[in-house]
Amino acid sequence: MNLAKYKSIASQHPEEYKLFRDKIFPITMAWEGGGKIHKAAGDSGGWTIWGIAWNYWKRIFKDFSDFKDTTREEASYIAFANFYLKIHAHHVPYDCKLFYFDMAYNLGSGRAIKYMQSCIGVNPDGIIGRVTISKMHKLDKRCLKSKRDGWYAYLNRRPRFRKFYKGWMNRSNAVFRKTY
């Protein structure tokens, strides 16, 4: 893995990365299994470590051995660059940063961005441009929670996903209540 690339990205946002690494990332990792490599039956991501799913992120690793040896530090750089900054979490109110990031890490960045856009009253096109950025300060995490929980309820109606529902709701509720 080219860790230098991710370190460089984080170094361009030192205060935001420190907040992410020290406060936000550990909370999400408590729900992602941390550094224990695991594979949940029915999870399309396949093997996962630090919330990084092999089936979706193998392109950034040299091979599976490189993936399974990922450290917490490496994972925090990857998550910061590929999720936190991608969803522009640095533009949302402080009390929304954790929930918004956790939502993106669990549901995917595209879905999280569209839900955020819907919550702030802009076209939910999944593109964060000037209009979206100008209104991100208005985000209310209660709206995000409603969207997230609605998505989980939708998935719960599909037999393939029912076994995940209780865990998803526990995570959503716990992360929503968490302060940092």
Secondary structure, DSSP 8 states (H G I E B T S, - for coil): --HHHHHHHHHTSHHHHHHIIIIIHHHHHHHHTTT--B--TT-TT-SEETTEEHHHHGGGSSSHHHHHT--HHHHHHHHIIIIITTTTGGGS-HHHHHHHHHHHHHH-HHHHHHHHHHHHTS--SS---HHHHHHGGG--HHHHHHHHHHHHHHHHTSGGGHHHHHHHHHHHHHHHH---
